[in-house]
Amino acid sequence: MALNSRAAKSLLTALAVLSTLVLTGHDALADDGDPSAPPGSITTSPPPDVDANNPGLKLADGATLAPAKVLDIKSVVEDLGGEERREDTNSDVTFALQAEVLFPKDSSKLNPDARARIDAIADEIKAQKATTVRVFGFTDNLGSYAHGLTLSKKRAEIVHDELAAALGSTDVTFEVRGYSEDYPIADNTSEQGRRKNRRVEVTFPRGASGGTSSGTQS
C-alpha cells in the first residue's frame, strides 16, 4: 500500500529524530575518556544526617570515660653494620653492642676501641641522671649452654667495670646478668643472626632516678 504525502513526511521526520538520538549516544561514549569532573567527586545521594542528640552516641547515665592511656612508643636506631643499636621507649634507654666490637672471639678482654663506645654510653647515663643500670650479656647457640652462661656473665661484668669507672659515682646501682643463648633477637641459623645475638645490653631509665643504694647485684 502506497503512503500518502503527509504519512511519508511523518516517517522521514521520525527517522531523522532516531538518527540524531543514536549519534548523540555515540558522542556521549566518546566523552567518557575526558570527564568534566574527577571520578568519585560526584555522589549520587546526600550524606546521611547524624543526630548529635541520639542516645546511642552518648554515655549511659553514671558512665565515665576511661583514664587517658599513654602508649609506649619505641624508637630503634641501628648503625649500618648493626654493631650498635639504641632503643628508646617512654621509660627506658637500651644500648646493644655486638660482642665483636667489644671483645675478641670467645674472650672477655676488651678490644682497644671498646672503651670509647662504653664511655659514650656512660655519658648518656649521666645525661639521663639514671641511678639504676642493667648490664646483660648474651651469646649465640653455638657451644654448650654452660660455656655461654659463663662467657656472657664475664663480658657483662667487664662492661660494668668500665661503666662504673667512667661514671665515677657510687650513686648508681648496677644489675649484672649473663643469659647465654637465652633471649635471642635474631635467627641463630645464620652467622648474621648469631652475630646480633652475641651482644651486651645496657639499659637504664629515661630521666628518672631508679634507686639510691649503690653496689652490684650478680
Beta strands, then each sheet from edge to edge (+ up, - down):
strand 1: 75-78
strand 2: 84-88
strand 3: 92-98
strand 4: 132-138
strand 5: 173-178
strand 6: 199-205
strand 7: 215-217
sheet 1: 1+ 2- 3+ 6- 4+ 5+ 7+
end
